[in-house]
Amino acid sequence: MLMNWKIVVPLLAVAFIVTSADGIPGGVVDADMNDPATRDALKFAVAEYNKGTNDLYVRQVAKVVKAQKQVVAGMKYIFTVRMARSLCREGGVPMDCALHQGPAATYQCIFEVWSRPWLGALQLIKQACEE
């Protein structure tokens, strides 16, 4: 039996696109902020970000704009967040702090965290902020 490749190839392409939209491994999908692993990854990213600032005050997430994840050799989390300077001093007792108020009080950051739970490893692989 001879196959008509002009028909088979487009059908395979459509099948691949439909499968990709369903979140096959390697595809980026929305992450649930109620998931403890997702929250831990964001908390880690913010802690690492704060270590790199010279500010006397801790920066905190004011709003999660978007949270996504991608299956790689582990899990990659991609967060788009609005950050703000808090009223808590760096090195103080960790707690939820009030945020500075004002028109330019928040700025946007994108954090990417690579999680490999079997190694007990989290790594901040990207941080890009527009202050």
DAFENRA-V371576 format. One record per pair of residues at least 24 apart in sequence whose C-alpha atoms are under 8 Angstrom apart, sorted by sequence separation. I is the first residue (numbers start at 1). GAP is how many residues later the second one is. D is the distance in Angstrom with one decimal. If there is no record, write none. Layout:
i: (I & I)
gap: (GAP & GAP)
d: (D & D)
This chain:
i: (59 & 60 & 82 & 83 & 107 & 59 & 60 & 82 & 83 & 106 & 59 & 60 & 82 & 83 & 58 & 59 & 81 & 82 & 57 & 58 & 80 & 81 & 57 & 58 & 80 & 81 & 57 & 58 & 79 & 80 & 57 & 58 & 79 & 80 & 57 & 58 & 78 & 79 & 56 & 57 & 78 & 79 & 33 & 56 & 77 & 78 & 32 & 55 & 77 & 78 & 30 & 31 & 41 & 76 & 77 & 30 & 31 & 42 & 62 & 76 & 77 & 30 & 31 & 76 & 77 & 29 & 30 & 38 & 60 & 75 & 76 & 28 & 29 & 74 & 75 & 28 & 29 & 74 & 75 & 28 & 74 & 27 & 28 & 73 & 74 & 26 & 27 & 62 & 25 & 26 & 25 & 26 & 31 & 25 & 45 & 45 & 45 & 42 & 42 & 41 & 41 & 48 & 44 & 49 & 45 & 44 & 41)
gap: (24 & 24 & 24 & 24 & 24 & 25 & 25 & 25 & 25 & 25 & 26 & 26 & 26 & 26 & 27 & 27 & 27 & 27 & 28 & 28 & 28 & 28 & 29 & 29 & 29 & 29 & 30 & 30 & 30 & 30 & 31 & 31 & 31 & 31 & 32 & 32 & 32 & 32 & 33 & 33 & 33 & 33 & 34 & 34 & 34 & 34 & 35 & 35 & 35 & 35 & 36 & 36 & 36 & 36 & 36 & 37 & 37 & 37 & 37 & 37 & 37 & 38 & 38 & 38 & 38 & 39 & 39 & 39 & 39 & 39 & 39 & 40 & 40 & 40 & 40 & 41 & 41 & 41 & 41 & 42 & 42 & 43 & 43 & 43 & 43 & 44 & 44 & 44 & 45 & 45 & 46 & 46 & 46 & 47 & 66 & 67 & 68 & 69 & 71 & 72 & 74 & 76 & 78 & 78 & 79 & 80 & 81)
d: (6.6 & 5.6 & 5.9 & 5.3 & 5.2 & 5.5 & 6.4 & 5.4 & 6.0 & 7.9 & 4.4 & 6.4 & 4.5 & 6.8 & 6.1 & 5.6 & 5.7 & 6.3 & 6.5 & 5.6 & 7.1 & 5.4 & 6.2 & 7.4 & 5.8 & 6.4 & 6.4 & 5.8 & 7.9 & 4.5 & 5.6 & 5.9 & 5.5 & 6.6 & 4.3 & 5.3 & 7.1 & 5.1 & 5.6 & 5.0 & 5.8 & 6.4 & 7.2 & 5.3 & 7.9 & 4.5 & 7.3 & 7.6 & 5.5 & 6.7 & 7.9 & 5.2 & 7.1 & 6.7 & 5.1 & 6.0 & 4.5 & 7.3 & 7.8 & 5.6 & 6.4 & 4.2 & 5.5 & 4.5 & 7.8 & 5.5 & 6.2 & 7.3 & 7.8 & 5.8 & 6.1 & 6.5 & 5.6 & 7.1 & 5.1 & 5.6 & 6.4 & 5.7 & 6.6 & 4.6 & 4.7 & 5.8 & 7.7 & 7.3 & 7.3 & 5.7 & 6.9 & 7.4 & 7.4 & 5.0 & 5.4 & 5.9 & 7.8 & 7.4 & 6.5 & 7.7 & 6.7 & 8.0 & 7.8 & 6.3 & 7.5 & 7.3 & 7.6 & 7.7 & 6.1 & 7.9 & 7.4)
